[in-house]
């Protein structure tokens, strides 16, 4: 467990660097990220490199005992490069080039930019790949931020056609797969196919789905280009990328396969303000962040990193980019840091060392104010640095519960929601939060993950179920819970021949014969429960138990052996009861935590965090808590309070 910080030596007088480095080390920071936006200072003119300032910054930080994560500067190609090669710019869905003047102004498919990327990454890696203080490399910065995965450029059009040719082999196969006989959409060759933008009405959903798959693969290929160069020139160094929260435009697991560590940028208050929650929830957690949003991403990116993950940017104060930007509750930066460590983070790195007094992020707080005086978060970071020494640094074991999160499901439900309120990410987060309220630890995993060894596996939305995945679920011996729309589509975005849940019918002998979406305010009663947003009409086969049904007899909670199915968007009570039943059948001890209290185990250590506005008596909710030998805190948790104790 280590602390880090993001630092921009190019933003400050060079004379400040040694003082800053000494202050970082004194605070308890051990690793510093630099360089990810510095292309114009590294190469101010084509082919003319200015290394001196960066050499001196790296050496100064190293002399203070700090390790360095060096970013490749490709998120911000300089103006001279854009002027030389305007084809680097991405093109929006209206066919307009996106312009220079901020960041991420490039197209992943641009062949020119891939060549320029290889050139600058190789130059930086050759110079610093063997530097003993540069122990990690970050590729680019926040792939896809500001809606930049999609580009409708000519290079993207050509690359998409080649991608389709590799996928389908011949255009007749593609026509059949996409159902292009519908609306006379058949093609004679791959060269006739364009990206699915600017159509008169809805484009073919199979076409749109393949476009999303292609876009994700372009991000993977672009990242791999950088990784291969870094591995050649910086052998043995950690390679990582900083992902984002609630961002689903590419498959993070596919990008993560080429990395050593997954990192993400955690801004709990900004994400709360941008999120889907009702006003009363946002008011309750105004200065704390939602109790489950940040934790969900910790567990997601632990899976993306195959067990290794960091927080690269941790919010230290008000941000500049949300609709509203409150300050954290006193103690909350410390609590966020410990929440990350509880989920297995190796490093929590604060963004940034000093607030910038200029440009787009001048309203974004740091550990220091622009006048070089410490901001409130600095004291909380210093406290964590002291506390780390008192808590065992155990590895994070596999959780007892796996939650399957599929990026392709997100794309499908954006393409064909069938109901305006059907939001896949929100459903997944609801299920994750319900598990956390039971006091259960969760791994968020890809459909391709190893599912053996889990006591329970839940899948809030799993429309694409291959025969292989169905077989792995059957072989897992876990108790299973599937949400609505499971197995509802083939890979070609068609309804399965035997209807939903498709390949899962070997586990769940049911058939979904009709679906309907419900407008806000409509609740379909099901005994003590309610269904909103989405309701399925299900035929149950022999041996299927029905635990809840509508007055008309339509089942909404079904079970066949160890597999459960919810045939609609469940109310909180139905979801809680179904998950509690699954946990009990799996032999897991479930708690009944209040809405503001969350627990997490890291090895022998269990952590508790109070996200609420009122104190919490831990002993009232966790058996034996009054007598624990606490390493942090105690049984009385004030708002933003953290407790940690060692369990056998």
N, C-alpha and C positions, 0 to 999 in steps of 0.2 A: 504494500500500500504506500504510494508515493504521491506527492503533490507536484503540480506543474503550473506553468503560466505561459500565456502567449505574449510575445514581445516583438516590437517593431523598431529595431535600431535605426532604420532609415527615416523614422519619424522624428528623431530627437537629435540634439547636438551630440556629436560623438564623445565629447568629454563626459557626458552623463552615464555612459555605458558601464564603466567600472563601478561607479556608485550604485547603479541599479543592480548589477550582478551581485555585489556584496549584500545589498538589502534583500534580494531574493533568497540567497543562501541563509541569511540570518533569520528570515521568516520561516524557513523550513521547506522551501521549494528545492527540488532536485533535478527537474527537467524543464527545458524551455523550448517552445516552438517558435521558429523564426522563418522568414524568407518567402512565405507562400504568395505574397503579392508584390514581389520586388523586381519583376522583370525589367522595368524601365530604368532601374538603378544598376542592375547587373549588366544590362546591354543597352546603354542609352542611344546607341546608333547601330545600324546593321553591322554585325561582325566586330564591333569594338566593345570589349568587355572591361568593366571596372570592378575588379575583385577586391581591391584594397580595403574598402570600408567593411565588406563582409568578412574578409580574412581577420581583420582586427576585432570585429564584433564576436566572431566565433572564438577566437583566442582569449578574449577578455572574459567571456562567459565560462570558458573551460578553466581558466585560472581560478575562478571562484568555486570550482568543483561541480559545476553544472553540466549535465548531459544535454545534448541538443537534438531536437527533432527538426530536420531541415525540410521545408516544403518546396516542392517543385513549383515554379511561378506561373504555371500555365493557365490559371483561372483569370489572369489579367494580361492578355497580349497587348503590347504597347501600341501607341498610335502609329508609329512609323511602319509597323508590321501590317496593320490594317490598311494603311494607305497603299502599301506595296501590293497587298494581296486581299482585296475586298471580298474575294470568294470565301475567306475564312468566316465571315459573319453568318450567323444563323438566319433563317428566313421564317417569318411567322406564317400562320395558316392562311393569312390573306395574301401571301406572296411578297410581303415587304421585308427588306433586310432589317435586322436589328442593329442598332447603331453603337458606335463607340461613345464612352462617356461614363460608364460605371464598371461593371465586371461581368464575367461569364459570357462575353460577347464572342462566342465561337460556336461553330457547328461540329458536333462529334464526327460527322461523316466527311468533313472537308479533308481531302487528300493533301492539300497544301498545308493545312494546320497540323495534320499528323506528321508531315515532314518537319515542320518548324518545331513541333513538340519534341520530336526525337532529337533534334539539333540542340535545343536549349537544355533538355534534361541530361543529355550526354555531357554537355559542357559543365554543368553544375556537378554532376556525379563524378566526372573525371577529376575535378578539382578537390572535392570534399569527401569522396567515397571512402578514402582510407584515413580520414581525420579521426583520431581516437575519441574525440568528444562528440562527434556526430554519430550517435548510436541508433538513430531511427530516421526514417524518411517518410514524409507525407506526400502522397500523390495528389497534385492539384488541390482543390478546396471545394467541398460541398457540391459534388456532382449533381447537376440538375437544378440547383437553386434558381429561383426566379423563373421557373417554368422553362428551362432550357434543354430538356432532354429532346423534345421534338424540334426538328428543323425540316422545313419543306424546300430545301435547297436543291439545286441540280445534282450535286454530289449525293445527297440523300436519296433522290429519286433513282439514280443509277445503282446505288448500293442496295436499295430496297428490291429492285428487280433481280439483282444477282442473288440476294438472300432468298427470295422466293424460288428462283430456279434451283438453288441448292436444296431447298426444303421439299419441293414437289417434283422436281425432275423434268416434267413436261407440263405444258399449259393445260392440257386436257385434264390432268389430275387435279390441278388447281381449280379449274372450273367446276369439277365435280365436288371438290372439298368445300368450296365456298358457296355452292348452290347457285352458280351464276346464271342458270337457266331462268331464275326468278328475275323479273323486270328486264329480261334480255341483256344481261350484264356480261355475257360470255366474251372472252378474249381470244385472239388468234395467236398471240405470242406474249412473252413476258415484257417485251418492249412497249406494249400498249398500256401497261399498268402504271398508274400514277398513285401518289399518296392519297389517302382518303380525306382530302380537304376541299372545301368550296363546292361540295355537291349540293344539288337543289334541296334535297331533303336528306333523311338519314342514310348514311353510307352503309354498305353491307357490313354487318357486325363481324363476320369472319375476316373481312378485309381490314377492318379497324383493329381487330385483335392481333392479327399478324403484324400490322404496323407497330403496335405497342411492343410486341415481342422483338421485332427488328430494332426498335429504338433502344430497348434494354440491352440487346446484344451489342449495339454500337458503343454503349457506355462500357460494357465489359471489355470489348476489343481495345478501346482507347486507354483504359486503365492498364490493361495487360501490356500494351506498348511501353508504358512508363515503367512498369514493374520489371520487365525483362532487361531494360537498360540499367536500372538501379541494381538488380541482382548481379549483373556483369561487373559493375564498377564499385559496388559497395557490398561485397560478400559478407554474410554473417550479420548484417544490420537488419533491424526490424523495419518492415515496410507496412504502412497503414494508410487508411484514408478516413477523413472525418465525414460521416453521414449526418443526416438531419432527423428531426422529429416529424412524425406523421407525413413522411414523404414516401410516396409509393410508385413513382413514375418509372422506376427500373427495379430489377430483381437484385436486392442487396446481397442475397446469398451467392448469386452468381459472380458478382464483383468480389465479394469477400473470399471466394475460393482461391484467388491469386494473392491474397494478403496474409501477413502474419498476425495482424491485430486489427480488429474493427474498432473504430472510435466513433463517437457521435457528439453533437453539439447540443448541450442541455440548457434550455431556457424555460424553466417551469412557468414563470409568470407571463412571458410572451405567448407561449403556447396556450395557456389558459384563456387569455384574452382573444386569441384567434379561434378557439375551439367551439364545438357544437353545444356545449352545456348551457342549461337555462340560466337566467340572470341570477337566481338565488344561489346556485352552485358557484358561479363566478364571484358573487359577493362573499360567500363563506370562505373561499380559498384565495381571496384577492391577493394576499401577500405570502401565501404558502405554495401555491400551485396545486393542481389536482392530485389527490393521494395516489392515483394509479397510473397516470399518464407517463410520468418520468420513469417509474419502475418498469412499466411495460417495455419501454425502449431499452432500458438496461438489460432486461432478459432477452429481448429481440437481438440486440447487437452482441450479446454473449454468444448466441447461437450463430450469428453471421461470422463471428471470429473464431468459431469452433472452440469456445472456452476462454479465449483471450480477448479482452476488450478494455478500452479506456473511455473516459470522458475527456474529449479534447478541448471543449469550450464549456465551462461551467459559468452560468449567470452569476455575477457578483453584486448586481444592483439593478436599477432601472435600465431597460433596453431602449432602443430608438425606433423599432420597426413594428410594434404591435399597435392596435387601435388606441389602447390606453396602456400606460407604462408605470405601474406603481412600483414602489420600493419593497424589497423583501422584509418580512417580519424580522426583528432582531433575533439572531440565532438560526435563521432559516438557511443561510448559506452553509453554515456548519452542518445543519441537518441534511441538506441535499448532498453534501460531500459524504457524510456517513451512509446515507441511503445507497449511494453508488458503491461504496466499499462493501456494504452488506450484500450487494448483488454480484460481487466478485471483481470489481474494477481493479486494475493494476495501478492506474494513474488517474487522478482527477486534476485537470488543468483548468485554471481560471482564465476567462477572457475579459479583460486583458490586464497587463501590468499597470498601464497608466491610460486614463481616458484621454482621447485625442481632442484637442481644442479646435480642430478644423475638419472640413470635408463631411462626407455623408454620415459618419458614425460619431460625430462629436457629442451627441446626446446619449451615447452608450457608456454606462459606468464601467470603471475598472477597479482594481485593488487600490489604485491611487487616483487622486483627483488630477486635473490638468496642472494645478499649481504645485505638484510633487508632494502633496500631503496625503497621508493614508486615508482612504475611504473606509467606511465601517466594515466592509468584508475582509479587509486585511487582518484585523484582529481575530475574526472568526477562523480564517485560514491558519493563522499562527496557533490558535487553540487546537485545531485539528492536528497540526504538525506535532504538538506535544502529546496529544492523546493517542496518536498512532502507536507510540512506544508502549502503551499499556494494553493493547488489544492484539491477541494472536493473529498473525497474518496467514490464515489457513487458506488452502485452495477451496474453491466452490464445487461441491459435489453435484451430481445430477439430481435434479428436483424429482419429487415423486409424481408430478403431473406435467404432461406436455400439452401445450396449446399449439395447434397447427395453424400457422399464418401463411397464406399463399398470396404472393404478389399478383399472380395471374387472376386470382379471384377478384382482387381489387379492380383490375382493369376490366374484367367482364362486367362487374356490377356498375362501373361507370359507363360502359358502353350500352348495357341493357339493364338498367335498374328496375324497370317495370313498375316502379313506384318512386315518387320524388323523394321520399324519406328513407329509402333503402340505402343505408350508408354502411358499407362493409367494415370500414375501420372502426366506426362507432360500435357496431355489434361486437367485434373482436375485443374492444376495450371494455365493454360491459361484461363480457364473460370473464375476462382477466380480473377485473375488479371484484366480481362475485367470488372468484377463487381466493383472492387476497383477503376478503372479508371473512372467509372460513379459516384464515391463518395458514393457508397452504402455499408452499413455494412452487413456482412455475418455471418451466423452460419454454420459451417461445421458439418453435422450430419450423423448418421448411417441410413441405410434403416429402422431400427426398431424404430427410434425416433418418438416422438410426432410431427406430421406435422401440427397440427391445429394452426391457428393464424398467419401463414406466408402470406404475400401478394404475394410473388413469391417463387417458388421452382424450382431449376434447377438441372439437373442430367446429368453431362457430359458423364458418361458411367455407365449404369445400366443394365447389361445383365440378371441378375436374378431378375425377377419381379414376386412375388407370387400374387395369387388372393387377399390376404389380403392387400398387399402393394398397389396394383392397386386400391382397394376399398378406402384405406386411402387417396391416392392421389386424387381420385374423390371427396371424402368428404371434402377435405381441403379448397375448394373454392379459392385456390391460382391460379395465372396464372403460367403455367407450361412450361418448355423448356427441352426437352430431346435431348441428343446427339446420335451419331451413335451407333449401336449395342444394343440399348435399347431392353429389352425383347427378346434377341436373343438366350438365352439358358434356358433350364429347370434346376432344381436343380441337375438333373442327368447328366448334361452336354450333353444334346441332343438338336437338333433343335426342337422348338415347332411344334406341329401338324399343327397349322394354320400359321406357319412361324412367323418371327419377325414382330411387337414387342410383340407378345404373349399376355399376359394378359392385356397389355396396349391398345389393339385394341378396347376395350369399350370406351376409351377416344380418341384414334387416329385410325379412320377406314382406316388404310393403311396396306399394306403388302409388306415386303421386299422380293423380288423374287430372287435377286442375289447380291453378294458383290464382290468388287475387291479392291486390294491394289495397290498403285501407288508408283513407285520408286522415289527417290529424284529428284527434278527438273521437274517432271510432274505436271502440273496444269490443272485441268479440269475447263474451263471457265463456269460461270453461271451468265450471264449479267455483272453487275459491280463487281461480286464476283469471288472467285476462291476456288476450292476444291483440297486439296493435301492429300497424304498418303492413304486415304480410301474413297471409293465412293459406295453408295448403289443404286440399281435400285428398285424403289418403285412404286407400284400400289396404286393410291389414290382412296378412296371410295367417295361416294356421300357426298357433303357438305364440302369437304376438299379444302381449299384455297392453292394455290401455289404462294409463294412470290418470288421465284427464281428457275430457271431451267437451264439446260445445253442447248446448241444449238440443241441437238437431242430431247429436250423436257423432259428429265429426271428431276423430281423435286428434289431440294436439300433443300428447306426451305418450310415446309408445316405447315398448321394450321387447327385445327378443334376445334372451340369454343375457350376455354381458353388454349388449349394445342398446343404447337408448337413442331416441330421436325426438326432437322438438319440431313440430310441423307448423311453425309460425314464429313471429318475433315475440319472445316471451316477456311478460311483465317481470319485475324484479323478484316477486315472490315465487313465481314458477321457476325462474332460472336458479334462484337460491335453493329451492327444494330439490330440483333435479340434480344440481351439482352436489348437494349434501348426500343425496341417495347414491350417487356415483362414488363419492369419497368413502362412504360407509361400506359399500360393496367391495371397494378396493382395499379395505383395511386401513384407511387413513383416519386419524383423529382430527376432526374438524372443530374449530372454535366458532364463537359468534361474536366477532369483533364489532365495536362501534364504528360509525362511519368514518371517524377521523384517525383511527389507530391502525398501523400496519406493522407487520412483523416480517423478518427475513433472516434466514440462516446462512452463514458463511463458515463452513467447516464445523468446528465445535462451538462457534460463537453465534448467538442469536441476538438480533437487533430489534428494537422497537422505536418507532417515530410517531410523534403526535403532530398531525397535520391540522388539527382543529384550533378554534379560537378559545377553547376552554381547557383547563387542566384535566388530565386523565389519571385515574388510579389503576395502574397496571394490574394490581392484585385482584381487581374485580373482574378481569377478563382473561387472565393467563394463569392457570393453576400453578401454585407454588411461587408466584412472583414476589410475594412478601419476603421470602427467605433466600432469594438468589444472591450469589456473590457477584455483585455488579462490577464490571470494568469501566463502564460509563454510566453516569446517572444513577437512578434508583427507581423504585416502584411508583413514585409520584412524578408524572411527566407534565411539565408546563407546556404551553404552546411552543412549537418548534423544539420540544425536548427530545433527546435521544437517550436510550438506555441500551446497554450491551452486557451480556452475561455469558459465561461458558457453560455449556450443557455437556453431559456425558455422552 
